[in-house]
Amino acid sequence: MEQLPRIESGIAGLDILLKGGLVAGSSYIIQGRPGSGKTIFASQIAFHHASRGGRVLFATLLSETHERLFQFLSTLSFFRRDRVGAEMQFVSAFDTLENEGLDEVVKLLRREISRQKASVMVVDGVLNARSRAETQLDTKRFIAELQGHAAFAGCTVLFLTSARLDDGSPEHTMVDGVIELGEELVGSRSLRRIHLRKTRGSGALAGLHEFEINSQGVVVYPRLETVWGQIASQEPVSVARESSGIPVMDEMLGGGLPPASITLVLGPSGSGKTSLGLHFLSRCTPEEPGLLFGFYETPERLCLKAANLGIDLRGLVASGAVEIIWQPASQRSLDRLGHQLLGAVERRKVRRVMIDSLSGMARAAARPDRLIDFYTALTNELRERGVTTVSTWEMRGLFGAEINAPAPELSSLMDNLLMLRFVEVEADVRRVLTILKVRDSDYDPSLRDVTITSDGILLKPSFEKMSMVLSGSPTKKGS
């Protein structure tokens, strides 16, 4: 299949949505409410194109001065003042539009495209042009004439508008692509969304995707399940087991964790989930590094906790054996977290990952109903990359017979399931661990008493003469 020539956008994630970038010589409408990020979006594409040797014409139909535009753009890392007047020319057509009309604007921009030999043109303020048109036919003619000359010159055009245009509008019917930027309130959080409503001559990732504006400009985070992990790996993995970092647990698991497997550790707060994960990471080396992707405990607190277990996490971090990435879940989007995690795995060729916790990650979801699709993509991609993963999930309730496990769909995604519980034994509160599942492998399902000491986690068989242990209030057998 022939691939049309493309232009890199320079916007992280956008070319993934566009399956290669903007189609060269095509025209696009970038629409969204005021403040949605249209001007930054187009400016970032323009400055990136200029940095690659292209020529850019930036035409405004707005009353705002270019100097004011430069003032705002100067806070973003992609802005280069030395390109203005060199590879990039900024032209104001506002006075021409107000005094002479659309036809003269078209003539002005035609001349400038030819004179500047522009390969990208941005037209900001299409709403003003629309308001000056007497009929829809005039709007179509304006778009068509600009498109025709730009296409002849091999120039890609971005029309920016704050109008809420529907699919049948004259502008939509004339252009090759429509990119809509929007914003949605989810509780007290504000999430920015991008939607490719039309992409003629190119495939695209459908639906809504998240983006943000930071000091780098616009960053797009394609929905994880549309990019990665749609099919689980069929490649055979090594039969050698990966140590959990706890010798007794390795025995219970039949030699350790299966390589490239996903383990979920269930348990209430304080039951030892993070401590178990720290033992898992203690086996990392600079040659086979690990990643701790956490939400609740800062790197400093984790290092202190590890030291109390006899694990030199600080030393592992210093040597490059382990990287800690911590972030409050309430300040992130779900897809950003997924891309950040997989990016760190790729960057350092990580072999072991601890996610502490999946429930913390779930808090970042704007739509909980897509969590299973997201986790499916994430876990399949980790398997595909040969990463052995231990993740945690906090259960509600410290005691009692009721176990608030995650959704059955999530449990079925996991290769291995471990559960930690608090139980009361003769006026003593004790921790208990059991293995619920190890996919395609024998394992020891017996209950083990968990003791957390300065030498690490100790597992002992202490419940052979008791029943109803997992209810939280065990009884002696036969009583």
C-alpha positions, -999 to 999 in steps of 0.1 A, spaced: 0 0 0 14 34 -10 21 58 19 15 94 12 44 118 21 42 130 57 53 159 78 65 153 114 44 173 138 70 176 165 42 170 191 49 139 212 22 113 206 4 131 178 21 113 149 11 80 165 -25 91 163 -20 102 127 -1 70 119 29 88 106 22 125 108 4 152 88 -1 144 51 21 168 31 2 193 10 -31 186 28 -52 210 48 -64 206 83 -88 225 106 -77 227 142 -108 236 162 -116 241 199 -129 267 224 -108 296 234 -80 284 257 -81 248 243 -45 251 230 -50 256 193 -24 283 188 2 265 209 -6 233 190 -1 249 156 29 270 167 47 238 179 42 221 146 54 253 128 86 257 149 94 220 146 89 222 108 112 252 106 139 234 127 139 206 101 146 230 73 111 239 62 96 273 55 66 285 75 40 313 69 20 322 100 -9 344 90 -33 359 116 -68 372 109 -69 384 145 -65 419 160 -39 406 185 -3 417 177 24 392 169 45 406 196 19 395 222 18 361 206 56 358 209 54 369 245 32 339 254 51 314 232 84 324 248 75 305 279 76 272 259 108 253 251 101 249 214 100 287 208 131 301 190 131 339 185 159 336 159 136 317 136 111 346 134 119 365 102 141 338 89 126 304 83 93 317 97 74 347 85 44 362 105 19 382 85 -12 400 98 -42 400 74 -66 415 99 -66 450 84 -69 435 49 -99 414 60 -116 443 77 -111 469 50 -109 449 17 -126 415 24 -119 379 18 -108 380 -18 -79 404 -9 -69 382 20 -66 352 -5 -45 373 -28 -23 385 0 -17 349 13 -11 336 -22 16 361 -28 32 354 6 32 316 0 50 321 -33 74 347 -19 83 328 12 83 294 -6 63 282 24 59 244 30 36 249 60 10 277 65 -10 285 96 -41 306 93 -52 317 128 -87 333 131 -108 314 106 -139 324 126 -132 361 116 -131 351 80 -164 331 84 -181 361 100 -170 383 70 -185 358 45 -219 368 32 -229 332 23 -216 297 29 -205 297 -7 -181 326 1 -166 306 30 -162 276 7 -146 297 -20 -122 312 6 -111 278 18 -109 263 -17 -88 291 -32 -63 290 -4 -62 252 -5 -57 251 -42 -28 275 -43 -12 259 -12 -15 224 -26 0 235 -59 30 249 -40 32 217 -19 22 236 13 4 220 42 -22 243 57 -35 245 93 -67 265 97 -74 275 134 -109 283 146 -127 286 179 -161 280 161 -178 248 171 -182 234 135 -203 204 128 -194 177 102 -216 194 76 -200 228 78 -185 243 47 -150 242 63 -153 206 73 -164 195 38 -135 213 21 -105 202 42 -86 169 44 -85 167 82 -102 180 113 -85 179 147 -106 189 177 -91 200 210 -114 201 240 -115 200 278 -135 180 302 -141 183 340 -139 150 358 -148 157 394 -124 185 404 -99 176 377 -97 191 342 -86 168 314 -77 179 279 -89 158 250 -80 155 214 -102 139 187 -93 133 151 -127 138 135 -115 135 99 -83 123 83 -85 120 45 -57 100 30 -45 86 63 -54 61 89 -58 74 125 -64 61 160 -101 67 166 -118 81 197 -108 106 224 -72 107 236 -57 128 264 -32 156 260 -16 182 282 2 215 278 34 219 298 67 238 294 75 216 264 42 225 247 16 200 238 21 163 247 -5 138 234 -11 105 252 -28 80 229 -52 56 247 -29 28 257 -51 0 244 -51 16 209 -13 15 206 1 -15 226 -6 -49 240 -36 -58 218 -23 -93 214 -4 -112 241 30 -125 231 31 -160 216 69 -162 219 82 -189 243 98 -176 275 126 -191 295 117 -219 319 141 -205 345 122 -190 374 127 -154 388 134 -152 425 108 -134 446 136 -123 469 122 -145 497 136 -181 496 106 -197 513 82 -181 488 103 -193 459 99 -228 473 61 -223 475 61 -210 439 79 -241 426 112 -223 422 102 -187 419 80 -165 397 75 -176 361 95 -152 338 76 -124 321 46 -131 343 23 -106 361 17 -111 398 -10 -94 418 -5 -91 456 -38 -85 474 -41 -72 509 -53 -45 532 -31 -15 542 -1 -25 564 -3 -62 555 31 -62 538 24 -58 501 50 -31 495 76 -50 517 71 -81 496 76 -60 464 108 -45 478 122 -80 483 114 -87 447 133 -56 436 163 -65 458 174 -90 432 178 -63 405 213 -56 391 226 -28 368 227 -55 341 191 -65 347 175 -33 362 142 -28 379 116 -1 383 94 8 412 64 27 399 46 40 430 18 63 441 16 64 479 51 64 494 79 88 484 113 75 473 127 86 507 101 67 527 106 36 505 143 37 511 137 39 549 112 11 547 136 -11 527 165 -3 552 142 -16 580 139 -48 561 177 -51 556 174 -41 519 198 -14 506 173 3 482 193 35 483 224 16 471 204 -1 444 192 32 431 227 47 432 241 18 413 214 20 386 199 -13 395 166 2 405 147 34 394 119 48 415 92 68 398 67 83 422 37 105 415 4 114 432 -23 96 413 -47 125 417 -24 147 396 -20 124 366 -40 110 337 -43 72 333 -28 71 298 1 94 308 9 69 336 9 40 312 31 57 287 54 69 314 58 34 328 64 17 294 88 46 284 109 39 315 109 2 308 121 9 272 147 35 283 165 13 308 157 -21 294 140 -29 327 135 -66 336 116 -63 368 87 -39 376 68 -33 408 36 -13 405 25 0 439 -3 0 433 -28 -8 405 -56 6 427 -36 39 429 -33 39 391 -71 33 389 -77 66 407 -64 84 377 -90 70 354 -116 94 342 -137 65 330 -134 34 352 -152 13 326 -121 13 304 -98 1 332 -98 -35 321 -89 -26 285 -61 -4 298 -48 -31 322 -50 -57 294 -29 -36 271 -4 -28 299 1 -63 311 3 -78 276 30 -52 266 50 -59 298 49 -97 289 58 -89 253 89 -71 266 99 -100 288 93 -80 320 85 -99 352 60 -77 371 47 -76 407 18 -53 413 -3 -46 444 -40 -39 451 -53 -26 484 -83 -44 498 -108 -27 520 -112 -40 555 -86 -52 579 -105 -81 593 -136 -101 586 -147 -130 564 -156 -108 534 -128 -103 509 -131 -73 487 -111 -85 457 -107 -66 425 -131 -73 396 -129 -109 382 -118 -95 349 -87 -80 365 -79 -112 384 -81 -132 352 -55 -110 336 -30 -119 363 -7 -150 360 -2 -152 397 -23 -142 427 -10 -138 463 -31 -127 492 -21 -111 525 -45 -109 554 -47 -99 591 -60 -126 614 -66 -127 652 -51 -157 670 -55 -159 707 -56 -121 712 -27 -117 688 -30 -99 654 -9 -118 628 -4 -116 591 -10 -145 569 0 -152 532 -15 -176 508 -9 -183 471 -43 -184 452 -30 -189 417 1 -196 396 -8 -200 360 2 -234 344 23 -244 374 21 -264 406 24 -244 438 20 -247 476 -13 -232 487 -8 -236 524 -12 -207 547 20 -191 560 25 -169 590 42 -136 579 67 -119 602 84 -87 591 118 -83 607 150 -63 603 162 -92 583 133 -92 559 100 -111 556 99 -145 573 73 -171 563 64 -200 586 38 -227 585 18 -219 617 -18 -226 609 -19 -264 603 -42 -270 634 -66 -242 626 -95 -237 603 -114 -206 591 -81 -187 591 -89 -163 563 -121 -153 580 -99 -132 603 -110 -152 634 -96 -188 631 -106 -217 653 -88 -248 663 -97 -279 643 -121 -301 662 -133 -274 686 
